[in-house]
Amino acid sequence: MLDVRKFIHDNKLSAGDVLPSENAIATQLGVSRTVAREALRGLAALRILEVGNGRRARVAGPTAEALSVILDHTVYTKQLSVAQIQDVRRTLEMRTVSLAALHRSDDDARQLLETCAKMMEAVEHDSTAVMEQDILFHEIIARASGNPLYSILVDSFRIITRQTWDIGWRARATLENRVENIKCHERIATAIMAQEAVRAEAAMSEHFDSSFMVLLRAGVN
């Protein structure tokens, strides 16, 4: 796999560029076709390459999938706790919300307000819809930051959110508590819309403080 990555670097290939055939790679690297195939498959599993049936491998663009798998694995094998992941996430999102307030587009602001409205519409009857809009809300903020790496990192947390969502939802047992959580999202969105970074950070801090306490009370650590 290292030799294939070196080939990509040496030939200055970019996302979307097509690699030579398995036979050609094997010849250039001086290995068997089987070894070349396994190297391509390994890089595809890491999302460095895109490999499809009947198509030559392409250089993949950056995604959150590989990091998401790692986070999922480390939590299930108890190498990291949910609280540790949330602590890192909080640090990242305090920065992304500040940058989003400075760099957001009008479309970003509109989408954030729309996700809040959809959460409020679903709060009484569809917790899954609320969860998906909540995940989208944080991913929009990360994209609005203008730094693609923040977007990848925040997107990778969605798998943890889906694992802990029902716990947090049940812990916020009353409609009033659930609505207040959505209103906190609204405060974040309106601060970003107004391009007030300090207010956006304060609202995001409030949001994470609440989320931490809910999970702790539910026994998640």
SVG drawing of the C-alpha trace seen along z (x, -y; Angstrom):
<svg xmlns="http://www.w3.org/2000/svg" viewBox="-46 -40 56 53">
<polyline fill="none" stroke="black" stroke-width="0.4" points="0.0,0.0 2.9,-2.4 4.2,-1.9 0.8,-2.7 0.5,-5.8 4.1,-6.8 3.0,-6.3 0.1,-8.6 2.3,-11.3 5.1,-11.0 2.7,-11.3 0.9,-14.2 -2.5,-12.6 -5.5,-14.4 -9.0,-13.4 -10.9,-11.8 -7.8,-10.9 -7.7,-7.3 -4.8,-5.0 -3.3,-2.5 -4.8,1.0 -3.9,3.7 -1.5,5.2 0.2,1.9 0.6,1.2 1.9,4.6 4.5,4.3 5.6,0.8 5.9,1.9 7.5,5.2 4.9,7.3 2.3,9.9 -1.2,8.8 -2.6,10.4 -0.5,8.2 -1.4,5.1 -5.1,6.0 -4.9,6.4 -3.1,3.1 -5.8,1.3 -8.5,3.0 -6.7,2.0 -6.5,-1.7 -10.2,-1.5 -11.1,-0.4 -9.2,-3.4 -11.2,-5.6 -7.9,-6.7 -9.1,-5.1 -12.5,-4.4 -12.7,-0.9 -15.7,0.3 -16.6,3.4 -15.2,3.2 -13.7,-0.2 -10.1,-1.2 -9.3,-2.7 -9.6,-6.4 -8.1,-8.7 -10.8,-9.4 -11.7,-12.8 -11.5,-13.2 -14.5,-11.8 -15.3,-11.2 -16.0,-7.5 -12.6,-6.1 -12.4,-8.2 -16.0,-7.4 -15.2,-3.6 -12.2,-4.2 -14.3,-6.2 -16.9,-3.5 -14.3,-0.8 -12.6,-2.6 -15.8,-3.2 -17.0,0.4 -13.7,1.8 -13.6,-0.7 -10.4,-2.4 -12.2,-5.7 -15.3,-6.8 -18.2,-8.7 -17.3,-11.5 -13.7,-11.7 -15.0,-11.9 -17.6,-14.6 -14.8,-16.6 -12.8,-16.6 -15.9,-17.4 -16.7,-20.3 -13.3,-21.8 -13.7,-21.5 -17.2,-22.8 -16.4,-25.9 -14.0,-26.8 -16.2,-25.9 -19.1,-27.9 -16.9,-30.9 -15.6,-30.6 -19.0,-29.9 -20.3,-33.2 -17.5,-35.0 -17.6,-33.1 -21.1,-31.8 -23.0,-32.4 -26.7,-33.5 -27.5,-29.9 -25.7,-28.5 -27.7,-30.7 -31.0,-29.8 -30.2,-26.0 -29.4,-26.3 -32.7,-28.0 -34.5,-25.4 -33.0,-22.6 -34.2,-24.2 -37.7,-24.6 -37.8,-21.0 -36.6,-19.8 -39.4,-21.8 -42.0,-20.4 -41.0,-16.8 -40.3,-17.1 -43.7,-15.7 -43.9,-12.7 -40.6,-11.7 -37.4,-11.6 -35.4,-10.1 -36.3,-13.1 -35.1,-15.4 -31.8,-13.4 -31.1,-13.6 -31.7,-17.4 -29.6,-17.8 -26.7,-15.9 -27.2,-18.0 -27.2,-21.2 -23.7,-20.6 -22.4,-19.5 -23.7,-22.7 -21.8,-24.7 -18.6,-22.8 -18.9,-23.3 -19.7,-27.0 -16.4,-27.4 -14.6,-27.4 -12.1,-24.7 -12.7,-21.3 -10.8,-19.5 -13.3,-20.7 -16.1,-19.4 -14.5,-15.9 -13.9,-15.8 -17.3,-16.9 -19.0,-14.6 -17.2,-11.6 -19.0,-12.1 -22.4,-11.3 -21.9,-7.6 -21.5,-8.4 -24.5,-10.8 -26.7,-8.0 -25.5,-5.6 -26.2,-8.0 -29.2,-9.8 -32.0,-7.7 -30.3,-7.9 -30.3,-11.6 -33.8,-11.8 -35.2,-9.7 -33.2,-11.6 -34.9,-14.8 -38.2,-13.2 -40.6,-16.1 -41.6,-18.0 -40.5,-21.2 -36.9,-19.9 -36.8,-18.7 -38.1,-22.0 -35.6,-23.9 -32.8,-21.8 -34.1,-22.9 -34.3,-26.5 -30.6,-26.3 -29.9,-25.3 -32.0,-28.3 -29.8,-30.6 -26.7,-29.2 -28.3,-29.7 -29.4,-33.2 -26.0,-34.2 -24.3,-32.8 -26.9,-34.5 -26.0,-37.8 -22.3,-37.0 -21.7,-37.4 -19.0,-35.0 -18.8,-35.5 -22.6,-35.0 -22.4,-31.9 -19.6,-30.4 -21.6,-31.1 -24.7,-29.4 -22.6,-26.4 -21.0,-26.2 -24.5,-26.1 -25.5,-23.4 -22.6,-21.1 -22.9,-21.8 -26.5,-20.6 -25.6,-17.6 -22.9,-16.5 -25.1,-16.8 -27.9,-14.8 -25.5,-12.0 -23.9,-11.9 -27.3,-11.7 -28.1,-8.8 -25.0,-7.0 -23.0,-7.5 -19.3,-8.3"/>
</svg>
